[in-house]
Amino acid sequence: MKKQELIHLHSLLAQVQHHYEAEADSEVEHDRYADLGVKPTSIHKSKTDHKEAVFALATELTTEMAEATDEPRPMAAD
């Protein structure tokens, strides 16, 4: 994958994170991602840096979503 494609994927994952946080009304735990200091707009960072950030963000998003689906949901009123 080219650097430009990784940056695009990184941007998409960041949008998914923001959308999920808005819909779930909670924040995604993203300490590892934040510690990397690589944002989608950090175009000066290396391809390897963006790849690591993509994996960190994807892992943290899927972990959060998996935990949210394990919680019991309230029954809908008929």
N, C-alpha and C positions, 0 to 999 in steps of 0.2 A: 504494500500500500504506500502510496506517495505521501509526502508530508502534507500537501494541500488537502488530500483526502482525509487524513487523520485529523487535521484542524477542523474540517467540515463535520466529521463524525463527533468530535469533541464538542462543537457548537450545538449539534443536535441533542447530545446527551445532556448538556447544560439546560437546554430548553425543556427536555423531558423532566429534569429535576425540578425546575421552577413550576412547571405545570402540575406535576404530582404534588408538590408541597402546597400549592394553592388548592387543589382538589381535596387533598387529605387533611388540610388544615394542620399540618405538622411539618417539622423540618427533618430533612434526611440527614442522618449522622454522616458527616463527610470529613472527619478529622484527617485521615490519610491523604485524601485528595487535597485538602486545604494546605497540609504540610508541604506538599510538592511545590506549591506556589506557581503552578502553570494553569493559566486560564485560556479559554479558546482565543482570546484576543492577544495572547502572548506569542505573536508570530515569530519573534526573534529566538524563541526557545527551539531546541533541537527536535527532530522527529522522534527520537527516543524519549524525550521528556513528554511529548504529547501522547505517545503510545502508553507510557506509564500512567499518565493522568486519565486517559480513556479507560484503562483497565481498572484503576482505583475507583473512578466515578461509577462505572458500570457495576462493579462489585457492590459498592455501597448502596446503589439504587435497588439492585435486585434483592439484597439482604433486607432492606427496609420494606420493600413490597411483599416479600415472602412472609415477614413477621406480621405485616398488616393483614394478610389473608388468613393467618392462623388464629387471629382474634375472633371470638364469637360475635356475630352480627345480630343486632336487634331484630326481632320479628316484625314484619310489616303488618300494619293494621288492615283488616279486610273490610 
